C-alpha cells in the first residue's frame, strides 16, 4: 500500500471552512480565491477517498463523520507545524536586547530566568544593567534600555505597566534579635539598601511622618548582604514579604516603638516605545515565571 501525504495547506483550508461555515469566508481569511480553496478541498477528498464536507444546496452544512474524524488530526498537525516554524524563527533572531533590573533580581531570579529565555532566543545578545530603580527608569526614558524591571511603592501603577509581583513591604528584624534591638535615645538603628532604593525611601518617609528618629547602621546593594546584616542584629530593615527568608521576621514594633505602616511593594516591567519586540515579552515572561519560585 502506497503512503499518502496530506497537504498542510489543504488541511488549513479544510479547518477554516469548518470554523467559518463556508468557502467564501474561509477563502477571504486565507487570502485565496474561492475557486482555489474549492480545488484544495477536492484534491484532499480525492487523496483520502472520502467526502469531508456536507453540502446542502451548494452550501456547507458542517463536516461529514469522516470530516469530523479528520478535523482533530488536522488541527493537531497544523499546531505542530506552526509551533515548529515559530521555534525555528525565534532561533534565527539575532541582534541585541538591552534590559535593566534591580541588583537583587540578579541574585534571586536571573539564574533561573536565563535558561528559559536562552532556549527560545539562543542567538540574541543580552546587555544587562543592574541598578537602582530610579536610575533604570531614567535610562528607559532616555532610550538607553529596551525593557526594565523596577521596584515601585507608589499608590497607583500606570496602566501601561506590567505588574510582575505585588506584595506587602515589611519591617524586618533578625529572628534572634527581634527583642534585643536597642533604640538609643529613641533613635532606631536601620539596615537598608542604598540611598536610591525605593524601599529605603518608603521606610524613611514613613518614619519621618511618624516623627521617629533613625540612623543607618548598614547600607548596601546586595540582598544577601542585607539579609546577613539583619540576621545578625545590625538593625531594623524593610523588605518585601517574599524576601524574608530563614532567620528573618516581619515586625510591627522595635525597642518599644510602634512602627508606621508601609506601602505595598511591586515589581513592574516597562518597555521602550509603543512597539514591543516578542523577545522582550519572552524575557519578561521568563522573569515572571521565575519569580513564582520560593526564595531561599
Secondary structure, 3 states (H helix, E strand, C coil): CCCCCCCHHHHHHHHHHHHHCCHHHHHHHHCCCHHHHHHHHHHHHHHHCCCCEEEECCEEEEECHHHHHHHHHHHHHHHHHHHHHHHHHHHHCCCEEEEEECHHHHHHCHHHHHHHHHHHCCCCEEEEEECCHHHHHHHHHCCCCCEEEEEECCCCCCCCCEEEEEEEEEEEEEHHHCCCCCCHHHEEEEEEECCCCHHHHHHHHHHHHHCCEEEEEEEECCHHHHHHHHHCCCCEEEEEHHHCCCCEEEECEECCEECCCCCEEEEEEEECCCCCCHHHHHHHHHHHHHHCCCCC
